[in-house]
Structures are given as C-alpha cells and as structure tokens.
Amino acid sequence: MRATYTSIDALARGIFMATAGKARLLSPGELDRAWDPTHDDRISDREVRDRLAAALMADGVRRASALMAAVRGRVDLDTCKDLV
C-alpha cells in the first residue's frame, strides 16, 4: 500500500475526532450521511473509502454508486479499494 499523505486537519473535517487527549477515526456508522463531495474542496482516499462504506451500509448500492461518480477524478478509487 502506498502512503496517501493525509493530514490530521483533513481527517478532522469529518472522519476523525480528537478530544481530551484521545484521538480516533470515526466508524462508518458515525459519519454524516448528508456528506456531498461536490461541496468538499479537500477529500482524501481514506475519507472516500470510509464514506463509501457508510453509504453502502446505510443506504445501499445506489447511494454508494452516486458517491463514487461524484468523486471520480478527484481520488484514486483503486487506492480506496486497497485501503479496505
């Protein structure tokens, strides 16, 4: 697997939580289901992977497919798959 150079600030925008000296990635079930990648000016492979998993679990294939179409060209979907 290759490094994706994801910064802490990029993660903290929606898939990462740090409070009281403890940090963790949010689980797919904790992510905002209303996320729209067309309004997010900075997305990472890791974020897309987590949000695709959340959409698939919560809303099914149609929502996950719509997100994939929206992020195509902005992230490497093969890398997202490799992060699993």
C-alpha positions in Angstrom: 0.0 0.0 0.0 1.3 3.5 -0.8 1.2 6.5 1.5 -1.7 8.9 0.8 -0.2 11.9 2.7 -3.4 12.6 4.6 -3.0 15.4 7.1 -4.7 15.4 10.5 -6.5 18.6 9.6 -8.0 16.9 6.5 -9.2 14.0 8.6 -10.6 16.2 11.4 -13.1 17.7 9.0 -15.4 14.8 9.3 -13.8 11.3 9.8 -11.5 11.9 12.8 -12.2 13.0 16.4 -9.8 14.2 19.0 -11.0 15.1 22.4 -9.4 15.1 25.9 -6.1 13.9 24.6 -7.6 10.9 22.8 -7.8 10.6 19.0 -9.7 8.1 16.8 -11.2 7.7 13.4 -15.0 7.7 13.3 -16.6 4.5 12.4 -18.7 4.4 9.1 -21.9 4.5 11.2 -20.8 7.8 12.9 -20.2 9.7 9.7 -22.6 12.4 8.4 -24.9 10.7 5.9 -25.5 14.1 4.2 -21.9 14.4 3.0 -21.7 15.8 -0.5 -18.2 15.5 -2.1 -19.0 18.2 -4.6 -19.1 20.7 -1.8 -16.0 19.4 -0.1 -12.9 21.1 -1.5 -10.4 18.7 0.1 -11.1 15.0 0.2 -8.7 12.1 0.9 -8.7 8.5 -0.3 -9.3 7.4 3.3 -12.3 9.7 3.7 -13.8 8.4 0.5 -13.3 4.8 1.5 -15.0 5.4 4.8 -17.8 7.3 3.4 -18.5 4.8 0.6 -18.6 2.1 3.3 -21.1 4.2 5.3 -23.3 4.9 2.3 -23.3 1.2 1.3 -24.2 0.1 4.8 -26.9 2.7 5.5 -28.4 3.5 2.1 -27.3 0.7 -0.3 -25.7 0.4 -3.6 -27.4 3.4 -5.3 -26.1 5.9 -2.8 -22.6 4.4 -2.8 -22.6 4.5 -6.6 -23.7 8.1 -6.7 -20.8 9.0 -4.3 -18.3 7.1 -6.5 -19.4 9.0 -9.5 -19.1 12.3 -7.6 -15.5 11.6 -6.5 -14.3 10.1 -9.7 -11.3 12.0 -10.9 -10.7 13.6 -7.5 -9.3 10.5 -5.8 -8.0 7.2 -6.9 -10.8 4.7 -6.4 -8.4 1.8 -6.8 -6.4 3.1 -3.8 -9.7 3.4 -1.8 -10.4 -0.2 -2.6 -6.8 -1.1 -1.4 -7.4 0.6 1.9 -10.0 -2.0 2.9 
